[in-house]
Amino acid sequence: MATQPDYPLLTARDFLEIDFGERKAELDNGVIRMMAGGSARHARVSGNIFLALANRLRGTGCTPYNSDMATRTHDLSVRYPDISVFCGRDSAEDDDRKAFDDPRVLVEVLSAGTARTDLRVKLYEYQALPSVDTILFVDIATERLRIVQRTGPHGWSDVTHDDPVDVALPALGIVLPHDEMFARD
């Protein structure tokens, strides 16, 4: 019988000090998980959402980040949402930070390889962050949207839209049009 090695779990602080070079990884409850790149469609939809947010949020004190910016969800997990929006993080002292722990809005563009983790593990981690108002899951295969929004200190609405719908982001005071998210030009 083979023995299982006993490795200590990595902390978020230690993980953020590692240089992975060109590779990308997340910290999942103390364990490093390597990440693969996405498809052209994934990149286009993520880019569309980022651009729509950036145009609408300029000058508001809230900034969208792409998947290069980490979200620290707890002491043992660091996630890289496809898009995250942080407010009040535009000072010079924040310029060198690798992660923030207070997002307002998080967007995950789903793919076959990530959907299970995104819709289960990450959803619960994101909901545990008191700053989060909206979590948007975007299914690029069906253009279906799942919008999870805070309704109170411990309440959430969770609605899946099979038909095209514009996404209201009340914490930011803006709306993301469905057509812009899925535009091909």
C-alpha positions in Angstrom: 0.0 0.0 0.0 1.4 3.4 -1.0 1.6 6.1 1.6 0.2 9.5 1.0 2.7 12.3 1.6 1.6 14.9 4.1 2.2 18.4 2.8 1.4 21.5 4.7 -1.3 23.7 3.2 -0.1 26.9 1.5 -1.4 30.2 2.8 -2.7 32.9 0.5 0.1 35.2 1.6 2.7 32.6 0.7 1.0 31.7 -2.6 1.0 35.4 -3.7 4.8 35.5 -3.3 5.4 32.6 -5.8 6.4 33.6 -9.3 4.8 31.2 -11.8 6.4 32.9 -14.8 4.1 32.5 -17.8 2.0 29.9 -16.0 -1.2 30.7 -14.1 -2.4 29.0 -10.9 -5.0 29.4 -8.2 -4.8 28.5 -4.6 -7.7 26.2 -3.7 -8.0 25.6 0.0 -4.2 25.5 0.5 -3.4 23.5 -2.7 -2.0 25.0 -5.9 -4.1 24.2 -8.9 -2.7 25.1 -12.4 -5.0 26.9 -14.8 -5.3 26.5 -18.5 -6.0 29.3 -21.0 -9.5 29.7 -22.4 -10.9 29.6 -25.9 -11.2 32.5 -28.3 -14.9 32.8 -27.6 -14.2 32.8 -23.8 -11.6 35.6 -24.3 -14.0 37.6 -26.5 -16.9 37.5 -24.1 -14.6 38.3 -21.1 -13.1 41.2 -23.1 -16.5 42.5 -24.0 -17.7 42.5 -20.4 -14.5 44.1 -19.2 -14.8 46.8 -21.9 -18.5 47.5 -21.1 -17.7 47.8 -17.4 -14.6 50.0 -18.0 -16.5 52.4 -20.2 -19.4 52.7 -17.7 -17.2 52.9 -14.5 -14.6 55.5 -15.6 -14.5 58.2 -13.0 -16.7 56.5 -10.4 -13.9 55.2 -8.1 -14.8 51.6 -9.1 -12.4 49.7 -11.5 -12.9 46.5 -13.4 -9.9 44.1 -13.5 -9.4 41.1 -15.8 -8.2 37.7 -14.7 -4.7 39.0 -14.0 -6.0 40.5 -10.7 -6.5 38.0 -7.8 -9.3 37.9 -5.3 -8.3 36.5 -1.9 -11.4 34.7 -0.7 -10.0 33.4 2.6 -6.6 32.5 4.2 -6.2 29.4 2.0 -7.7 30.5 -1.3 -6.8 32.9 -4.0 -9.0 33.1 -7.1 -8.7 34.8 -10.5 -12.2 35.6 -11.6 -12.5 36.5 -15.3 -13.6 40.0 -14.2 -13.8 41.6 -10.8 -14.8 45.1 -9.8 -13.2 46.8 -6.8 -14.1 50.2 -5.5 -11.9 52.7 -3.7 -8.7 50.8 -4.8 -7.2 53.5 -7.0 -4.5 54.9 -4.7 -0.8 54.6 -5.5 -0.4 52.3 -2.5 -2.7 49.8 -4.2 -0.7 49.8 -7.5 1.6 46.9 -6.5 -1.0 44.7 -4.8 -1.4 41.3 -6.3 -4.8 40.6 -4.7 -7.7 42.4 -3.0 -10.3 40.8 -0.8 -13.2 43.2 -1.2 -14.8 42.9 -4.7 -18.2 44.4 -5.4 -18.9 42.4 -8.6 -17.4 39.1 -9.8 -17.9 37.6 -13.2 -17.0 34.0 -14.2 -17.2 33.1 -17.9 -18.0 29.4 -17.9 -16.3 26.7 -19.9 -16.7 23.0 -19.8 -13.5 22.5 -17.8 -14.2 25.2 -15.1 -18.0 25.3 -14.8 -18.3 22.8 -11.9 -15.7 24.6 -9.7 -17.1 28.0 -10.7 -20.7 27.2 -9.9 -20.0 25.4 -6.7 -16.8 26.1 -4.9 -16.1 29.6 -6.1 -19.8 30.6 -5.7 -19.7 29.8 -1.9 -16.3 31.5 -1.5 -17.5 34.6 -3.2 -20.8 34.7 -1.3 -18.8 34.6 2.0 -17.1 37.9 1.1 -19.1 40.7 2.8 -18.3 43.2 0.0 -19.8 41.1 -2.8 -23.1 42.4 -4.2 -23.3 40.5 -7.5 -21.8 37.3 -9.0 -22.5 36.8 -12.7 -22.0 33.4 -14.4 -21.9 33.6 -18.2 -22.4 30.5 -20.2 -20.8 31.2 -23.6 -22.2 28.0 -25.2 -25.9 29.0 -24.6 -25.6 32.7 -23.8 -27.4 31.8 -20.6 -26.8 34.1 -17.6 -27.0 33.2 -13.9 -27.2 36.3 -11.7 -26.6 35.9 -8.0 -27.3 39.1 -6.0 -27.2 39.9 -2.4 -30.7 40.8 -1.0 -29.6 41.4 2.6 -27.0 40.5 5.2 -27.5 36.8 4.7 -29.9 36.6 1.7 -29.3 36.0 -2.0 -31.4 35.9 -5.1 -30.2 33.4 -7.6 -31.9 33.6 -11.1 -30.9 31.9 -14.3 -32.0 33.6 -17.5 -32.4 31.4 -20.6 -33.4 34.3 -22.8 -31.3 37.4 -23.4 -31.4 39.9 -20.5 -29.5 43.0 -19.6 -27.8 42.7 -16.2 -28.5 45.4 -13.6 -25.6 45.9 -11.2 -27.2 48.0 -8.4 -24.0 48.3 -6.3 -22.4 50.1 -9.3 -25.5 51.9 -10.6 -25.1 50.5 -14.1 -26.6 48.0 -16.5 -24.6 45.5 -18.7 -26.5 45.0 -22.0 -26.7 41.4 -23.1 -25.9 42.3 -26.7 -22.6 44.0 -25.7 -21.5 41.0 -23.7 -21.9 38.6 -26.6 -21.0 41.0 -29.5 -18.8 39.5 -32.2 -17.4 42.7 -33.6 
